[in-house]
Amino acid sequence: YYSFHGKLPDNNQTLAVPQPDQLKGKYVNSMQIEQGAIHVTFANDSVLENLTVTLRPALVITYPPTSYLTWVCGYAKAVPGMTLIGTNKTTVPPQYLPQMCL
């Protein structure tokens, strides 16, 4: 989406995917796209039920624009020279996240 449009999607509707509460499975209650970030809310797990982990795009902000994009999860920071897009809504406690998300 970003390489074609030059921007990140605003929401699920922008990508023509189902609404957040319709994107679910055994362990996922919903998946919401918001200003480029993806918020995954867990379900059916005694520890993670109703908790969220966010995947945020990190971009190299330059002019002219480049298509360098990577993803950052949870509480992790962007590497120097990259800017995180979207809000981190992660509520999963750090002890339940992989090291790369801290």
Helices and strands as residue ranges (DSSP letters): H 2-5, G 13-15, G 20-22, E 28-34, E 37-42, E 52-59, E 69-73, E 83-84, G 94-96, G 99-101
